[in-house]
């Protein structure tokens, strides 16, 4: 992510999306400078913005300041194909501080974005028990048989 033309920064320190990995205590961040995924251990709860030191071998101009990571619920596997990873020779050139047209083209490509969250299912309100429309199934009163008068 470029710190120069990027609106996603806090005090000049870049703000990157962190994608979940198979390890619940780890996030993966796409680095546009070295064209690779960096993995970081979570230092706080998984839904809290946190600060991390950069370990990018391309050493961008903000390398000494590190970056902020905003964890998302999107898995890295879902956005992995969107990233334009560096080939071995490109990685070596980046580490040496050199560039190439193919590297600049990949760096200019849009970076992976978190996927929109699915709409939350509405919670079901508990239903009131319905009154039965019919009466009891057995009689509650019995017919009274008139008593016969006694004969004297």
Backbone as CSV, one residue per row, in Angstrom:
resi,resn,N_x,N_y,N_z,CA_x,CA_y,CA_z,C_x,C_y,C_z
1,UNK,0.833,-1.154,0.000,0.000,0.000,0.000,0.887,1.228,0.000
2,UNK,0.652,2.132,-0.871,1.504,3.309,-0.977,1.095,4.356,0.043
3,UNK,2.060,4.824,0.815,1.772,5.831,1.833,1.582,7.203,1.206
4,UNK,1.995,7.385,-0.035,1.916,8.696,-0.678,0.498,8.985,-1.138
5,UNK,-0.102,8.085,-1.906,-1.416,8.349,-2.470,-2.503,7.478,-1.842
6,UNK,-2.342,7.149,-0.601,-3.299,6.285,0.064,-4.054,7.057,1.123
7,UNK,-5.367,6.986,1.087,-6.167,7.659,2.097,-6.221,6.839,3.383
8,UNK,-5.910,5.558,3.300,-6.014,4.688,4.477,-4.712,4.747,5.277
9,UNK,-4.584,5.776,6.102,-3.421,5.878,6.969,-3.839,6.601,8.244
10,UNK,-3.082,6.371,9.294,-3.325,7.026,10.576,-2.035,7.736,10.947
11,UNK,-2.056,9.048,10.918,-0.868,9.823,11.251,0.315,9.539,10.349
12,UNK,0.080,9.292,9.070,1.157,8.998,8.136,1.609,7.548,8.156
13,UNK,1.031,6.738,9.034,1.372,5.314,9.108,0.287,4.546,8.357
14,UNK,0.642,3.717,7.369,-0.359,3.033,6.543,-1.288,2.133,7.363
15,UNK,-2.518,2.044,6.892,-3.531,1.161,7.475,-3.829,0.077,6.449
16,UNK,-3.489,-1.165,6.763,-3.644,-2.296,5.846,-4.737,-3.226,6.335
17,UNK,-5.347,-3.955,5.397,-6.330,-4.969,5.756,-5.614,-6.241,6.196
18,UNK,-6.068,-6.841,7.273,-5.538,-8.117,7.732,-6.557,-9.209,7.451
19,UNK,-6.157,-10.218,6.723,-7.058,-11.310,6.360,-6.797,-12.507,7.270
20,UNK,-7.846,-13.214,7.640,-7.699,-14.351,8.539,-7.033,-15.510,7.816
21,UNK,-6.297,-16.297,8.571,-5.622,-17.480,8.026,-6.170,-18.704,8.741
22,UNK,-5.574,-19.860,8.467,-6.018,-21.078,9.144,-5.729,-21.026,10.641
23,UNK,-4.702,-20.281,11.014,-4.379,-20.094,12.423,-5.233,-18.945,12.947
24,UNK,-6.018,-19.188,13.969,-6.945,-18.170,14.483,-6.229,-16.983,15.101
25,UNK,-4.977,-17.135,15.481,-4.241,-16.050,16.126,-3.259,-15.373,15.163
26,UNK,-3.563,-15.406,13.865,-2.658,-14.850,12.865,-3.464,-14.118,11.805
27,UNK,-2.888,-13.038,11.274,-3.480,-12.330,10.138,-2.441,-12.245,9.027
28,UNK,-2.921,-12.202,7.801,-2.050,-12.057,6.642,-2.317,-10.691,6.016
29,UNK,-1.245,-9.998,5.645,-1.334,-8.663,5.066,-0.662,-8.685,3.705
30,UNK,-1.329,-8.120,2.701,-0.736,-8.034,1.373,0.161,-6.805,1.327
31,UNK,1.421,-7.004,0.932,2.379,-5.907,0.825,2.564,-5.568,-0.648
32,UNK,2.187,-4.382,-0.996,2.276,-3.947,-2.388,3.715,-3.618,-2.780
33,UNK,4.591,-3.428,-1.818,5.965,-3.037,-2.122,6.834,-4.233,-2.479
34,UNK,6.705,-5.324,-1.732,7.530,-6.496,-2.052,6.705,-7.583,-2.745
35,UNK,5.433,-7.300,-3.016,4.539,-8.220,-3.723,4.482,-9.586,-3.051
36,UNK,4.281,-9.572,-1.745,4.211,-10.822,-0.978,3.224,-10.655,0.174
37,UNK,2.825,-11.782,0.750,1.966,-11.787,1.929,2.850,-11.822,3.176
38,UNK,2.584,-10.930,4.126,3.266,-10.953,5.415,2.285,-11.477,6.455
39,UNK,2.767,-12.359,7.311,1.927,-12.933,8.361,2.347,-12.358,9.706
40,UNK,1.366,-11.990,10.502,1.625,-11.420,11.821,0.762,-12.129,12.853
41,UNK,1.335,-12.340,14.021,0.571,-12.845,15.162,-0.289,-11.725,15.694
42,UNK,-1.521,-12.019,16.038,-2.386,-10.996,16.612,-1.859,-10.590,17.981
43,UNK,-1.825,-9.303,18.240,-1.379,-8.814,19.543,-2.560,-8.389,20.402
44,UNK,-3.735,-8.353,19.828,-4.932,-7.971,20.560,-6.093,-8.839,20.126
45,UNK,-7.301,-8.486,20.539,-8.477,-9.241,20.086,-8.575,-9.211,18.558
46,UNK,-9.169,-10.236,17.943,-9.176,-10.338,16.478,-9.961,-9.255,15.752
47,UNK,-10.721,-8.442,16.447,-11.517,-7.420,15.750,-11.046,-6.004,16.078
48,UNK,-9.828,-5.861,16.629,-9.328,-4.562,17.059,-8.150,-4.137,16.188
49,UNK,-8.133,-2.857,15.833,-7.044,-2.271,15.062,-5.770,-2.306,15.900
50,UNK,-4.653,-2.800,15.327,-3.407,-2.928,16.085,-2.227,-2.464,15.239
51,UNK,-1.143,-2.093,15.918,0.072,-1.614,15.262,1.098,-2.744,15.179
52,UNK,1.799,-2.862,14.044,2.790,-3.915,13.834,4.034,-3.314,13.201
53,UNK,5.172,-3.923,13.477,6.414,-3.523,12.818,6.477,-4.164,11.442
54,UNK,6.995,-3.402,10.490,7.110,-3.917,9.126,8.333,-4.820,9.017
55,UNK,8.193,-5.924,8.302,9.344,-6.778,8.005,9.417,-7.059,6.508
56,UNK,9.222,-5.997,5.746,9.232,-6.071,4.288,10.672,-5.951,3.789
57,UNK,11.085,-6.840,2.920,12.465,-6.780,2.429,12.645,-5.704,1.362
58,UNK,11.562,-5.151,0.827,11.685,-4.074,-0.155,11.956,-2.733,0.530
59,UNK,11.744,-2.645,1.829,12.004,-1.459,2.653,11.408,-0.188,2.053
60,UNK,10.061,-0.075,2.070,9.446,1.161,1.586,9.788,2.325,2.514
61,UNK,9.402,3.540,2.105,9.792,4.728,2.878,9.182,4.745,4.278
62,UNK,8.111,4.016,4.542,7.503,3.981,5.870,7.939,2.741,6.655
63,UNK,8.947,2.030,6.214,9.365,0.772,6.834,9.701,0.939,8.315
64,UNK,10.382,2.025,8.674,10.785,2.230,10.066,9.593,2.543,10.971
65,UNK,8.510,3.048,10.398,7.335,3.391,11.203,6.385,2.216,11.399
66,UNK,6.481,1.191,10.569,5.564,0.055,10.669,4.226,0.373,10.023
67,UNK,3.179,-0.341,10.422,1.854,-0.093,9.869,0.784,-0.589,10.819
68,UNK,-0.422,-0.088,10.591,-1.596,-0.512,11.335,-2.266,-1.626,10.548
69,UNK,-2.831,-2.591,11.250,-3.576,-3.665,10.588,-5.004,-3.650,11.105
70,UNK,-5.937,-3.604,10.153,-7.354,-3.692,10.478,-7.813,-5.114,10.143
71,UNK,-7.995,-5.976,11.155,-8.425,-7.353,10.873,-9.821,-7.373,10.246
72,UNK,-9.992,-8.255,9.286,-11.297,-8.435,8.640,-11.741,-9.875,8.826
73,UNK,-12.992,-10.126,8.531,-13.496,-11.495,8.636,-13.279,-12.278,7.341
74,UNK,-12.712,-11.649,6.325,-12.451,-12.321,5.047,-11.220,-13.211,5.183
75,UNK,-11.342,-14.441,4.680,-10.206,-15.358,4.737,-9.215,-15.039,3.624
76,UNK,-7.951,-15.281,3.912,-6.892,-15.034,2.930,-7.109,-15.888,1.685
77,UNK,-7.596,-17.110,1.857,-7.800,-18.012,0.725,-8.814,-17.446,-0.274
78,UNK,-9.746,-16.626,0.201,-10.764,-16.071,-0.686,-10.212,-14.955,-1.571
79,UNK,-9.168,-14.275,-1.147,-8.623,-13.145,-1.918,-7.211,-13.413,-2.425
80,UNK,-6.693,-14.607,-2.209,-5.313,-14.937,-2.562,-5.046,-14.742,-4.047
81,UNK,-5.993,-15.122,-4.902,-5.777,-15.037,-6.349,-5.784,-13.603,-6.859
82,UNK,-6.329,-12.662,-6.069,-6.335,-11.265,-6.487,-4.948,-10.633,-6.400
83,UNK,-4.089,-11.200,-5.575,-2.767,-10.607,-5.369,-1.831,-11.002,-6.515
84,UNK,-1.045,-10.052,-6.952,-0.068,-10.281,-8.017,1.290,-10.504,-7.359
85,UNK,1.592,-11.770,-7.051,2.825,-12.093,-6.327,4.058,-11.962,-7.223
86,UNK,5.175,-11.631,-6.594,6.437,-11.468,-7.313,7.040,-12.831,-7.635
87,UNK,7.631,-12.928,-8.812,8.395,-14.132,-9.147,9.726,-14.054,-8.416
88,UNK,10.487,-15.121,-8.439,11.747,-15.175,-7.695,12.698,-14.074,-8.150
89,UNK,12.845,-13.910,-9.449,13.783,-12.897,-9.932,13.305,-11.491,-9.588
90,UNK,11.970,-11.291,-9.560,11.443,-9.977,-9.180,11.687,-9.706,-7.694
91,UNK,11.542,-10.723,-6.879,11.793,-10.568,-5.442,13.256,-10.214,-5.187
92,UNK,14.148,-10.839,-5.942,15.577,-10.514,-5.785,15.866,-9.067,-6.184
93,UNK,15.221,-8.602,-7.260,15.418,-7.204,-7.678,14.859,-6.244,-6.629
94,UNK,13.693,-6.581,-6.076,13.101,-5.732,-5.046,13.994,-5.663,-3.810
95,UNK,14.550,-6.799,-3.413,15.424,-6.827,-2.238,16.698,-6.013,-2.477
96,UNK,17.124,-5.940,-3.724,18.320,-5.161,-4.061,17.994,-3.685,-4.273
97,UNK,16.713,-3.322,-4.178,16.326,-1.929,-4.357,16.134,-1.537,-5.809
98,UNK,16.060,-2.505,-6.705,15.879,-2.223,-8.130,14.434,-2.477,-8.512
99,UNK,14.069,-2.039,-9.700,12.712,-2.249,-10.175,12.739,-2.695,-11.633
100,UNK,11.568,-2.966,-12.173,11.416,-3.468,-13.534,9.991,-3.117,-13.958
101,UNK,9.719,-2.993,-15.244,8.342,-2.670,-15.664,7.303,-3.677,-15.165
102,UNK,7.651,-4.961,-15.126,6.680,-5.946,-14.641,6.401,-5.745,-13.143
103,UNK,7.414,-5.328,-12.388,7.229,-5.070,-10.958,6.333,-3.849,-10.772
104,UNK,6.584,-2.794,-11.519,5.761,-1.591,-11.406,4.312,-1.874,-11.807
105,UNK,4.121,-2.723,-12.814,2.770,-3.083,-13.245,2.037,-3.834,-12.136
106,UNK,2.734,-4.767,-11.483,2.103,-5.525,-10.390,1.826,-4.634,-9.179
107,UNK,2.719,-3.688,-8.904,2.514,-2.788,-7.775,1.344,-1.839,-8.022
108,UNK,1.068,-1.540,-9.282,-0.039,-0.647,-9.615,-1.382,-1.367,-9.626
109,UNK,-1.373,-2.695,-9.616,-2.619,-3.462,-9.635,-3.385,-3.236,-8.334
110,UNK,-4.723,-3.299,-8.390,-5.491,-3.126,-7.151,-5.176,-4.247,-6.165
111,UNK,-5.099,-3.882,-4.925,-4.768,-4.879,-3.910,-6.032,-5.567,-3.402
112,UNK,-5.887,-6.716,-2.765,-7.061,-7.449,-2.281,-7.869,-6.623,-1.282
113,UNK,-9.169,-6.658,-1.442,-10.090,-5.952,-0.555,-10.927,-6.980,0.205
114,UNK,-11.355,-6.647,1.406,-12.212,-7.592,2.131,-13.546,-7.745,1.422
115,UNK,-14.072,-8.930,1.482,-15.359,-9.198,0.855,-16.472,-8.638,1.730
116,UNK,-17.586,-8.224,1.108,-18.686,-7.711,1.924,-19.239,-8.820,2.815
117,UNK,-19.637,-8.423,3.992,-20.192,-9.405,4.925,-21.574,-9.827,4.464
118,UNK,-21.905,-11.100,4.646,-23.263,-11.518,4.296,-24.244,-10.851,5.254
119,UNK,-25.466,-10.586,4.779,-26.434,-9.949,5.676,-26.734,-10.867,6.859
120,UNK,-26.853,-10.249,7.994,-27.131,-11.047,9.184,-28.570,-11.526,9.136
121,UNK,-28.768,-12.753,9.581,-30.107,-13.307,9.608,-30.888,-12.637,10.732
122,UNK,-32.126,-12.283,10.437,-32.901,-11.664,11.516,-33.135,-12.674,12.630
123,UNK,-33.060,-12.195,13.835,-33.289,-13.101,14.959,-34.780,-13.354,15.088
124,UNK,-35.101,-14.567,15.399,-36.498,-14.932,15.544,-36.981,-14.505,16.928
125,UNK,-38.114,-13.836,16.931,-38.703,-13.486,18.217,-39.497,-14.685,18.707
126,UNK,-39.431,-14.971,19.991,-40.179,-16.134,20.476,-41.680,-15.901,20.308
127,UNK,-42.335,-16.896,19.816,-43.774,-16.793,19.592,-44.519,-17.051,20.884
128,UNK,-45.593,-16.325,21.035,-46.450,-16.561,22.197,-47.216,-17.856,21.951
129,UNK,-47.415,-18.636,23.002,-48.195,-19.863,22.786,-49.624,-19.501,22.379
130,UNK,-50.088,-20.192,21.365,-51.434,-19.923,20.869,-52.465,-20.589,21.755
131,UNK,-53.543,-19.876,21.948,-54.654,-20.496,22.675,-55.328,-21.478,21.751
132,UNK,-55.722,-22.562,22.313,-56.404,-23.559,21.494,-57.796,-23.044,21.167
133,UNK,-58.191,-23.202,19.935,-59.487,-22.711,19.483,-60.609,-23.643,19.893
134,UNK,-60.275,-24.799,20.292,-61.310,-25.753,20.676,-61.260,-25.931,22.189
135,UNK,-62.365,-26.443,22.726,-62.466,-26.639,24.167,-61.712,-27.885,24.602
136,UNK,-61.857,-28.251,25.859,-61.179,-29.440,26.358,-61.651,-30.699,25.647
137,UNK,-60.835,-31.680,25.637,-61.165,-32.922,24.928,-62.045,-33.856,25.756
138,UNK,-62.137,-33.661,27.009,-63.001,-34.490,27.846,-63.940,-33.571,28.608
139,UNK,-65.066,-34.103,29.008,-66.039,-33.242,29.687,-65.541,-32.854,31.076
140,UNK,-65.791,-31.616,31.430,-65.429,-31.159,32.768,-66.637,-31.184,33.699
141,UNK,-67.823,-31.190,33.140,-69.034,-31.326,33.962,-69.802,-32.531,33.459
142,UNK,-70.474,-33.153,34.357,-71.256,-34.336,34.003,-72.733,-34.002,34.181
143,UNK,-73.581,-34.609,33.383,-75.022,-34.317,33.525,-75.522,-34.767,34.907
144,UNK,-76.362,-33.958,35.491,-76.932,-34.290,36.795,-78.219,-35.068,36.576
145,UNK,-78.298,-36.161,37.246,-79.518,-36.979,37.161,-80.438,-36.507,38.296
146,UNK,-81.666,-36.130,37.960,-82.549,-35.668,39.028,-82.836,-36.805,40.024
147,UNK,-82.856,-36.421,41.268,-83.164,-37.434,42.300,-84.655,-37.724,42.291
148,UNK,-84.970,-38.960,42.449,-86.396,-39.328,42.500,-86.894,-39.120,43.925
149,UNK,-88.092,-38.580,44.054,-88.641,-38.375,45.398,-88.906,-39.734,46.068
150,UNK,-88.694,-39.763,47.353,-88.921,-41.043,48.064,-90.404,-41.227,48.307
151,UNK,-90.865,-42.406,48.159,-92.278,-42.719,48.377,-92.464,-43.110,49.833
152,UNK,-93.497,-42.613,50.457,-93.761,-42.953,51.845,-94.717,-44.082,51.986
